[in-house]
Amino acid sequence: MTPTLLALLDWDHSQWLAPWSEQWIAETVCSMLVGVACGVLGCFVVLRRMALIGDALAHAVLPGVVLAFMIGGIAWAQWGLNDSGEVTNAAAAWAGPKIAAVIDQISPPILLLIGATITGLLTAVLINLVVRFSRTKEDSSIGIVFTSMFALGIVMISALPQSTHFDLKCFLFGDPLAILPEDLKMMAIICPSVLVIVGLLYYRLKLVSFDPLVAAAMGVSVAAMHYLIMGMLSVTVVAGLKTTGVVLVVAMVITPASAAYQLTNRFWAMLVLAGVFGAVSAALGMSLAFVANSPTGPAMVLVAVGLFALSVIFSPGHGVVFDRIRRYKLARHVENEDVLKAIYRLGPQPSGRFHDTLVLQTQLTTKRVASALRRLRGEELVVDQGDQFTLTPAGVRHAETMVRAHRLWETYLADRMGVSPEEVHDEAERLEHAHDLAERLDETLGRPDVDPHGSAIPRRNEDDEDEPRSPLFPHEG
């Protein structure tokens, strides 16, 4: 037996079970809930172009977190009261026994959440106030406010007693492995709450996101919806701090939503996809981080970025690959129509000169002309007669449709755009492939009989709206 096989047999497979431990599952579920909430709220951030505000909120919650930490005491177990109900520290003495008793009942995650939410809303209000009462633009006001709030948080941390342990690294970069059962319970409330609020106010939030002016005209409070989004975003950002940290949590807000935006034009579908992408990013990120023995927060973000990259490349509607395919098909379609129209205009040619004449007429290479002829023959628009091709009845109708569109475009450019008749031909050559607009052009122009060169513009067949019927008189213009 080989040493490699012996090593495999002796290898401790228990580490493969570690990811499926109860603690790991709890951490993953909590991270997935954060991903869902961040993804859904990120749709509003992306559509309203509020990415900078999302980043500002993520950084600006630091003072609220530190303040909640200070109010709560160095350790909640030593907060305000001892077993006899007596005050045990200066903060509790200042607040009073009754307030201390109330705060003593609040769990640390909830208290941090309250402080950060208040700070997040305050940040949104300050940004609006700076924009309203100064000449500062919104992007500049965001930079001023969030850096000021973050700096204030750093100063507050430095003011904590020497013995205080405030894990700033965990705040900045996250640590899902430090997630407590209380964090999971809190996120199990926050995520469904966000989804329920978005569902109940779906149409209002949608209207505000796409057209706030129309929303205001219809009686929707744009400001209320704005601060509602900011409030939910603040809560979600704070809840996700242990997952990715303040530096990367914005990526979990923006990236899944941006990936979903590439894949659909429907808002409800975007919300669903963004939530799914957020959850998948969290789950795969946790798994990959375990396998690679790397930080979990960055792994989640990298998975989200990977999903975004895939959506940019392979999106059926806007992706690079399908866009190239559409461009390729369009180019082949244009070549087909150019060759078809050239055959129609040229008519029968002397033996042996047909292909050379087509190449000269279409200004395409010999190879492309041959490829176009093969495609046209496959579509039964032309017939191969040995040394040249002739149009089938369907090919004649298609060619006539193109010439009709060409002459209507020439007339439109000359009459409505002021282009001289000598210059309209080249532009009409490019526009004629949009022959679906021919009827609208004809109606707009008052159904003209001739183009600027005096050539007849064919009428549409009354029996078949797709087929012009009058004979055409080829011209070089």
Number of C-alpha atoms within 10 A of each C-alpha: 5 6 8 9 10 10 10 10 10 9 10 9 10 8 11 11 8 13 17 13 11 10 16 18 15 20 27 26 18 29 31 29 26 32 32 31 31 33 32 29 25 30 30 25 24 18 17 15 12 15 18 16 23 26 22 25 33 29 27 30 31 30 24 26 25 23 20 20 21 19 20 24 20 16 13 16 11 14 23 29 19 12 6 6 12 12 21 14 14 12 16 23 15 11 15 13 17 13 13 21 17 10 19 20 11 13 13 19 17 15 21 24 22 18 22 29 25 17 23 33 23 21 25 23 13 17 24 14 12 18 16 12 8 9 9 14 12 16 13 12 20 25 15 16 20 26 15 15 23 19 16 17 21 15 13 16 22 11 11 15 10 7 7 13 11 14 10 14 11 17 21 19 21 26 20 24 16 13 19 16 13 13 21 20 12 16 23 15 12 19 23 14 14 20 18 12 14 19 12 10 12 15 12 18 22 18 17 23 20 14 12 19 12 13 19 14 10 11 9 17 14 21 12 10 16 16 16 15 21 24 21 23 27 27 28 27 32 30 29 31 23 27 34 30 26 27 17 21 32 25 24 32 33 27 29 35 32 25 27 27 25 21 20 16 11 9 17 15 14 23 24 17 23 31 29 21 27 34 28 21 28 32 24 19 26 29 19 17 17 18 12 10 9 13 19 27 26 22 23 32 23 18 23 30 20 16 21 23 17 15 21 21 16 17 21 15 15 16 18 16 15 15 16 11 12 12 12 12 12 13 12 16 16 16 20 21 21 24 25 27 22 18 25 20 18 13 12 12 15 9 10 11 11 17 18 12 16 22 18 12 16 17 13 15 13 14 10 16 21 16 15 21 22 16 17 20 18 11 11 14 22 23 17 12 8 8 12 18 20 18 22 14 12 14 23 20 17 21 25 25 24 24 25 26 27 26 28 30 27 30 27 21 20 18 15 11 11 11 15 13 16 12 13 22 21 11 14 20 17 12 15 24 20 12 18 13 14 21 18 13 18 20 10 12 14 9 15 17 13 14 21 20 15 12 15 18 25 24 19 18 12 10 9 9 10 14 20 24 16 13 11 16 12 12 9 6 17
